[in-house]
């Protein structure tokens, strides 16, 4: 640095305030290379902001607007995902109802309590007795 120049670097906290980020957000930007930062011999981090951002501090209303827009965008994406899931479930329910309707048309209708007997009064040829009643006579 020349004798007449000033250090335009900021602390992590100052950079976070100017950018409207958290301290962790600033560290992440340094790691990704979107911000330039360095560690001083005393162990403190300093950040150089790009000229277009240097001196620009977003006010609370601007930060609120930016956060609101991001949240709204996330909510819209989640809403769209949920509607697709609902439509998928509705379609699956329609298909299931169609299958049940087709199957119910093919099965003989027995009223509740109606015995499973043949026309001659004997048991149906394929009727099953409970396994523990195998010793009983008919």
LODREN-264262 format. One line per field, with one value per residue: residue number from 0; residue in three letters; x, y, z of N, C-alpha, C in turn. Coordinates in steps of 0.2 Angstrom, whole numbers, plus 5000, padded with zeros to 4 digits. Layout:
midren = (NUM / ...)
kollum = (ALA / ...)
n.east = (X / ...)
n.north = (Y / ...)
n.up = (Z / ...)
ca.east = (X / ...)
ca.north = (Y / ...)
ca.up = (Z / ...)
c.east = (X / ...)
c.north = (Y / ...)
c.up = (Z / ...)
% end
This chain:
midren = (0 / 1 / 2 / 3 / 4 / 5 / 6 / 7 / 8 / 9 / 10 / 11 / 12 / 13 / 14 / 15 / 16 / 17 / 18 / 19 / 20 / 21 / 22 / 23 / 24 / 25 / 26 / 27 / 28 / 29 / 30 / 31 / 32 / 33 / 34 / 35 / 36 / 37 / 38 / 39 / 40 / 41 / 42 / 43 / 44 / 45 / 46 / 47 / 48 / 49 / 50 / 51 / 52 / 53 / 54 / 55 / 56 / 57 / 58 / 59 / 60 / 61 / 62 / 63 / 64 / 65 / 66 / 67 / 68 / 69 / 70 / 71 / 72 / 73 / 74 / 75 / 76 / 77 / 78 / 79 / 80 / 81 / 82 / 83 / 84 / 85 / 86 / 87 / 88 / 89 / 90 / 91 / 92 / 93 / 94 / 95 / 96 / 97 / 98 / 99 / 100 / 101 / 102 / 103 / 104 / 105 / 106 / 107 / 108 / 109 / 110 / 111 / 112 / 113 / 114 / 115 / 116 / 117 / 118 / 119 / 120 / 121 / 122 / 123 / 124 / 125 / 126 / 127 / 128 / 129 / 130 / 131 / 132 / 133 / 134 / 135 / 136 / 137)
kollum = (UNK / UNK / UNK / UNK / UNK / UNK / UNK / UNK / UNK / UNK / UNK / UNK / UNK / UNK / UNK / UNK / UNK / UNK / UNK / UNK / UNK / UNK / UNK / UNK / UNK / UNK / UNK / UNK / UNK / UNK / UNK / UNK / UNK / UNK / UNK / UNK / UNK / UNK / UNK / UNK / UNK / UNK / UNK / UNK / UNK / UNK / UNK / UNK / UNK / UNK / UNK / UNK / UNK / UNK / UNK / UNK / UNK / UNK / UNK / UNK / UNK / UNK / UNK / UNK / UNK / UNK / UNK / UNK / UNK / UNK / UNK / UNK / UNK / UNK / UNK / UNK / UNK / UNK / UNK / UNK / UNK / UNK / UNK / UNK / UNK / UNK / UNK / UNK / UNK / UNK / UNK / UNK / UNK / UNK / UNK / UNK / UNK / UNK / UNK / UNK / UNK / UNK / UNK / UNK / UNK / UNK / UNK / UNK / UNK / UNK / UNK / UNK / UNK / UNK / UNK / UNK / UNK / UNK / UNK / UNK / UNK / UNK / UNK / UNK / UNK / UNK / UNK / UNK / UNK / UNK / UNK / UNK / UNK / UNK / UNK / UNK / UNK / UNK)
n.east = (5004 / 5003 / 5009 / 4999 / 4987 / 4972 / 4967 / 4954 / 4948 / 4936 / 4930 / 4923 / 4911 / 4907 / 4907 / 4897 / 4886 / 4885 / 4882 / 4871 / 4870 / 4873 / 4887 / 4892 / 4887 / 4896 / 4908 / 4906 / 4905 / 4918 / 4925 / 4920 / 4925 / 4918 / 4919 / 4933 / 4945 / 4956 / 4967 / 4973 / 4989 / 4986 / 4976 / 4963 / 4950 / 4949 / 4939 / 4938 / 4927 / 4918 / 4919 / 4907 / 4898 / 4904 / 4902 / 4889 / 4875 / 4862 / 4846 / 4834 / 4822 / 4824 / 4832 / 4822 / 4813 / 4820 / 4822 / 4809 / 4805 / 4813 / 4808 / 4795 / 4796 / 4802 / 4790 / 4781 / 4787 / 4787 / 4773 / 4769 / 4775 / 4768 / 4755 / 4757 / 4759 / 4747 / 4739 / 4744 / 4741 / 4727 / 4725 / 4730 / 4720 / 4709 / 4712 / 4713 / 4699 / 4693 / 4698 / 4693 / 4680 / 4679 / 4683 / 4673 / 4662 / 4664 / 4664 / 4654 / 4640 / 4637 / 4626 / 4628 / 4630 / 4625 / 4625 / 4639 / 4635 / 4630 / 4618 / 4612 / 4612 / 4623 / 4641 / 4650 / 4660 / 4673 / 4674 / 4681 / 4686 / 4689 / 4706 / 4707 / 4696 / 4696 / 4694 / 4680 / 4664 / 4654)
n.north = (4994 / 5011 / 5027 / 5036 / 5030 / 5022 / 5009 / 5000 / 4989 / 4979 / 4973 / 4956 / 4957 / 4971 / 4970 / 4960 / 4968 / 4978 / 4971 / 4965 / 4952 / 4937 / 4934 / 4921 / 4920 / 4929 / 4923 / 4911 / 4916 / 4921 / 4909 / 4903 / 4911 / 4923 / 4934 / 4944 / 4940 / 4941 / 4935 / 4943 / 4946 / 4946 / 4937 / 4941 / 4942 / 4951 / 4960 / 4964 / 4973 / 4973 / 4987 / 4992 / 4988 / 4994 / 5005 / 5004 / 5002 / 4991 / 4997 / 4994 / 4992 / 4988 / 4976 / 4969 / 4968 / 4960 / 4948 / 4945 / 4943 / 4932 / 4922 / 4921 / 4916 / 4904 / 4898 / 4898 / 4888 / 4877 / 4876 / 4873 / 4861 / 4853 / 4854 / 4846 / 4834 / 4831 / 4830 / 4819 / 4809 / 4810 / 4805 / 4792 / 4788 / 4788 / 4778 / 4767 / 4766 / 4763 / 4750 / 4743 / 4744 / 4737 / 4724 / 4722 / 4720 / 4707 / 4698 / 4687 / 4692 / 4691 / 4692 / 4699 / 4687 / 4676 / 4659 / 4650 / 4639 / 4625 / 4623 / 4611 / 4610 / 4606 / 4608 / 4621 / 4616 / 4621 / 4626 / 4632 / 4624 / 4629 / 4626 / 4620 / 4613 / 4600 / 4588 / 4587 / 4580 / 4580)
n.up = (5000 / 4996 / 5004 / 5004 / 5002 / 5008 / 5018 / 5012 / 5016 / 5025 / 5041 / 5045 / 5051 / 5047 / 5033 / 5032 / 5037 / 5027 / 5016 / 5019 / 5024 / 5034 / 5046 / 5043 / 5030 / 5023 / 5025 / 5018 / 5005 / 5003 / 5004 / 4992 / 4983 / 4978 / 4985 / 4990 / 5002 / 5017 / 5029 / 5043 / 5051 / 5065 / 5065 / 5062 / 5050 / 5035 / 5023 / 5005 / 4997 / 4981 / 4970 / 4966 / 4976 / 4987 / 5000 / 4999 / 5008 / 5012 / 5016 / 5030 / 5024 / 5011 / 5013 / 5019 / 5009 / 4999 / 5006 / 5008 / 4995 / 4991 / 5000 / 4996 / 4983 / 4987 / 4993 / 4983 / 4975 / 4983 / 4985 / 4972 / 4970 / 4980 / 4975 / 4963 / 4969 / 4976 / 4964 / 4959 / 4968 / 4968 / 4955 / 4957 / 4966 / 4958 / 4949 / 4957 / 4962 / 4950 / 4947 / 4959 / 4956 / 4944 / 4949 / 4958 / 4950 / 4945 / 4955 / 4965 / 4973 / 4990 / 5003 / 5019 / 5032 / 5025 / 5021 / 5015 / 5005 / 4994 / 4981 / 4984 / 4997 / 5004 / 5008 / 5000 / 4986 / 4987 / 4999 / 5014 / 5029 / 5046 / 5052 / 5065 / 5066 / 5060 / 5065 / 5067 / 5063 / 5048)
ca.east = (5000 / 5007 / 5008 / 4993 / 4981 / 4969 / 4965 / 4947 / 4945 / 4931 / 4929 / 4918 / 4905 / 4906 / 4905 / 4890 / 4881 / 4885 / 4880 / 4864 / 4871 / 4876 / 4894 / 4893 / 4886 / 4902 / 4913 / 4905 / 4907 / 4925 / 4927 / 4918 / 4928 / 4914 / 4922 / 4940 / 4946 / 4962 / 4968 / 4978 / 4994 / 4983 / 4971 / 4956 / 4948 / 4947 / 4936 / 4937 / 4920 / 4918 / 4918 / 4899 / 4895 / 4908 / 4898 / 4881 / 4872 / 4855 / 4842 / 4830 / 4816 / 4827 / 4833 / 4815 / 4810 / 4824 / 4820 / 4802 / 4805 / 4816 / 4803 / 4789 / 4799 / 4802 / 4784 / 4778 / 4790 / 4784 / 4766 / 4768 / 4777 / 4763 / 4749 / 4758 / 4759 / 4740 / 4736 / 4746 / 4737 / 4720 / 4725 / 4730 / 4714 / 4704 / 4714 / 4711 / 4692 / 4691 / 4700 / 4689 / 4673 / 4679 / 4683 / 4667 / 4657 / 4666 / 4663 / 4647 / 4637 / 4634 / 4623 / 4631 / 4627 / 4622 / 4630 / 4642 / 4632 / 4628 / 4611 / 4609 / 4612 / 4630 / 4646 / 4653 / 4666 / 4680 / 4674 / 4687 / 4684 / 4695 / 4710 / 4707 / 4690 / 4697 / 4691 / 4673 / 4661 / 4650)
ca.north = (5000 / 5017 / 5031 / 5041 / 5026 / 5020 / 5002 / 5000 / 4982 / 4979 / 4967 / 4952 / 4960 / 4977 / 4967 / 4957 / 4973 / 4981 / 4966 / 4962 / 4945 / 4935 / 4933 / 4915 / 4921 / 4932 / 4918 / 4906 / 4920 / 4921 / 4902 / 4902 / 4916 / 4928 / 4940 / 4943 / 4942 / 4939 / 4935 / 4948 / 4943 / 4945 / 4932 / 4944 / 4942 / 4957 / 4958 / 4969 / 4973 / 4976 / 4994 / 4993 / 4987 / 4997 / 5011 / 5003 / 4998 / 4991 / 4999 / 4988 / 4990 / 4984 / 4969 / 4965 / 4966 / 4955 / 4942 / 4943 / 4940 / 4925 / 4918 / 4921 / 4912 / 4897 / 4896 / 4896 / 4882 / 4872 / 4875 / 4869 / 4854 / 4850 / 4853 / 4840 / 4828 / 4830 / 4828 / 4812 / 4805 / 4810 / 4801 / 4785 / 4786 / 4787 / 4772 / 4762 / 4766 / 4760 / 4743 / 4741 / 4744 / 4731 / 4718 / 4721 / 4717 / 4700 / 4694 / 4686 / 4696 / 4688 / 4696 / 4697 / 4681 / 4671 / 4654 / 4648 / 4632 / 4624 / 4622 / 4605 / 4611 / 4604 / 4614 / 4622 / 4612 / 4624 / 4630 / 4630 / 4624 / 4631 / 4620 / 4616 / 4609 / 4595 / 4581 / 4587 / 4577 / 4585)
ca.up = (5000 / 4996 / 5010 / 5004 / 5001 / 5014 / 5018 / 5011 / 5018 / 5031 / 5045 / 5043 / 5053 / 5043 / 5027 / 5033 / 5037 / 5021 / 5011 / 5021 / 5025 / 5041 / 5046 / 5040 / 5023 / 5021 / 5025 / 5012 / 4999 / 5003 / 5002 / 4985 / 4978 / 4976 / 4989 / 4992 / 5009 / 5019 / 5037 / 5046 / 5056 / 5071 / 5065 / 5060 / 5043 / 5032 / 5016 / 5001 / 4993 / 4975 / 4970 / 4965 / 4982 / 4992 / 5002 / 4998 / 5014 / 5011 / 5022 / 5032 / 5020 / 5005 / 5016 / 5020 / 5002 / 4996 / 5010 / 5006 / 4988 / 4992 / 5004 / 4992 / 4978 / 4990 / 4995 / 4976 / 4972 / 4987 / 4983 / 4965 / 4972 / 4984 / 4970 / 4959 / 4973 / 4977 / 4958 / 4958 / 4973 / 4965 / 4949 / 4959 / 4969 / 4953 / 4946 / 4962 / 4962 / 4944 / 4949 / 4963 / 4952 / 4939 / 4953 / 4962 / 4945 / 4944 / 4961 / 4967 / 4979 / 4996 / 5008 / 5026 / 5036 / 5020 / 5022 / 5009 / 5004 / 4987 / 4980 / 4987 / 5005 / 5006 / 5008 / 4993 / 4985 / 4989 / 5005 / 5019 / 5037 / 5050 / 5053 / 5071 / 5066 / 5056 / 5068 / 5068 / 5057 / 5045)
c.east = (5004 / 5005 / 5002 / 4987 / 4979 / 4967 / 4957 / 4944 / 4941 / 4932 / 4924 / 4911 / 4902 / 4903 / 4898 / 4885 / 4880 / 4881 / 4873 / 4865 / 4873 / 4884 / 4896 / 4892 / 4893 / 4907 / 4912 / 4906 / 4914 / 4928 / 4925 / 4921 / 4924 / 4916 / 4929 / 4941 / 4953 / 4962 / 4974 / 4983 / 4991 / 4977 / 4964 / 4956 / 4946 / 4944 / 4936 / 4931 / 4921 / 4916 / 4910 / 4896 / 4898 / 4904 / 4891 / 4879 / 4865 / 4851 / 4838 / 4824 / 4818 / 4829 / 4827 / 4812 / 4813 / 4822 / 4813 / 4801 / 4807 / 4811 / 4797 / 4790 / 4799 / 4795 / 4780 / 4781 / 4787 / 4777 / 4765 / 4770 / 4771 / 4757 / 4751 / 4757 / 4751 / 4737 / 4738 / 4742 / 4730 / 4720 / 4725 / 4724 / 4709 / 4705 / 4711 / 4703 / 4690 / 4693 / 4695 / 4682 / 4673 / 4679 / 4676 / 4661 / 4659 / 4665 / 4656 / 4645 / 4634 / 4632 / 4627 / 4627 / 4624 / 4627 / 4633 / 4641 / 4630 / 4621 / 4608 / 4610 / 4619 / 4635 / 4648 / 4659 / 4673 / 4679 / 4679 / 4684 / 4690 / 4699 / 4709 / 4700 / 4690 / 4694 / 4684 / 4670 / 4656 / 4643)
c.north = (5006 / 5022 / 5034 / 5037 / 5024 / 5013 / 5002 / 4993 / 4983 / 4973 / 4963 / 4955 / 4966 / 4974 / 4964 / 4962 / 4977 / 4977 / 4963 / 4954 / 4943 / 4935 / 4926 / 4916 / 4924 / 4927 / 4913 / 4910 / 4920 / 4914 / 4900 / 4906 / 4922 / 4935 / 4939 / 4945 / 4939 / 4939 / 4939 / 4944 / 4942 / 4940 / 4934 / 4944 / 4949 / 4956 / 4965 / 4968 / 4976 / 4983 / 4996 / 4993 / 4992 / 5004 / 5010 / 4999 / 4998 / 4993 / 4993 / 4987 / 4986 / 4977 / 4965 / 4963 / 4960 / 4948 / 4940 / 4940 / 4933 / 4920 / 4916 / 4916 / 4905 / 4894 / 4894 / 4890 / 4876 / 4871 / 4872 / 4862 / 4850 / 4849 / 4847 / 4834 / 4826 / 4828 / 4821 / 4807 / 4805 / 4805 / 4793 / 4783 / 4784 / 4780 / 4766 / 4761 / 4762 / 4752 / 4740 / 4740 / 4738 / 4725 / 4717 / 4718 / 4710 / 4696 / 4693 / 4690 / 4691 / 4693 / 4694 / 4692 / 4676 / 4666 / 4652 / 4640 / 4632 / 4623 / 4616 / 4605 / 4609 / 4609 / 4615 / 4618 / 4615 / 4628 / 4627 / 4630 / 4627 / 4625 / 4616 / 4612 / 4603 / 4588 / 4581 / 4583 / 4581 / 4583)
c.up = (5000 / 5002 / 5010 / 5003 / 5008 / 5013 / 5017 / 5012 / 5024 / 5035 / 5042 / 5045 / 5049 / 5036 / 5027 / 5033 / 5030 / 5015 / 5013 / 5022 / 5032 / 5040 / 5042 / 5032 / 5020 / 5020 / 5019 / 5006 / 4998 / 5001 / 4994 / 4980 / 4976 / 4979 / 4990 / 4999 / 5011 / 5027 / 5038 / 5050 / 5063 / 5071 / 5063 / 5052 / 5041 / 5025 / 5012 / 4997 / 4986 / 4975 / 4969 / 4971 / 4988 / 4994 / 5002 / 5004 / 5013 / 5017 / 5024 / 5027 / 5014 / 5007 / 5016 / 5014 / 4999 / 5000 / 5008 / 4999 / 4988 / 4995 / 5000 / 4986 / 4981 / 4991 / 4988 / 4974 / 4977 / 4986 / 4977 / 4966 / 4975 / 4979 / 4966 / 4963 / 4974 / 4970 / 4957 / 4962 / 4971 / 4959 / 4952 / 4963 / 4964 / 4950 / 4951 / 4962 / 4956 / 4945 / 4953 / 4960 / 4948 / 4943 / 4956 / 4957 / 4944 / 4949 / 4963 / 4973 / 4984 / 5001 / 5015 / 5029 / 5031 / 5020 / 5015 / 5008 / 4997 / 4987 / 4983 / 4994 / 5008 / 5006 / 5001 / 4992 / 4987 / 4995 / 5010 / 5026 / 5040 / 5052 / 5059 / 5072 / 5062 / 5058 / 5068 / 5061 / 5054 / 5047)
% end
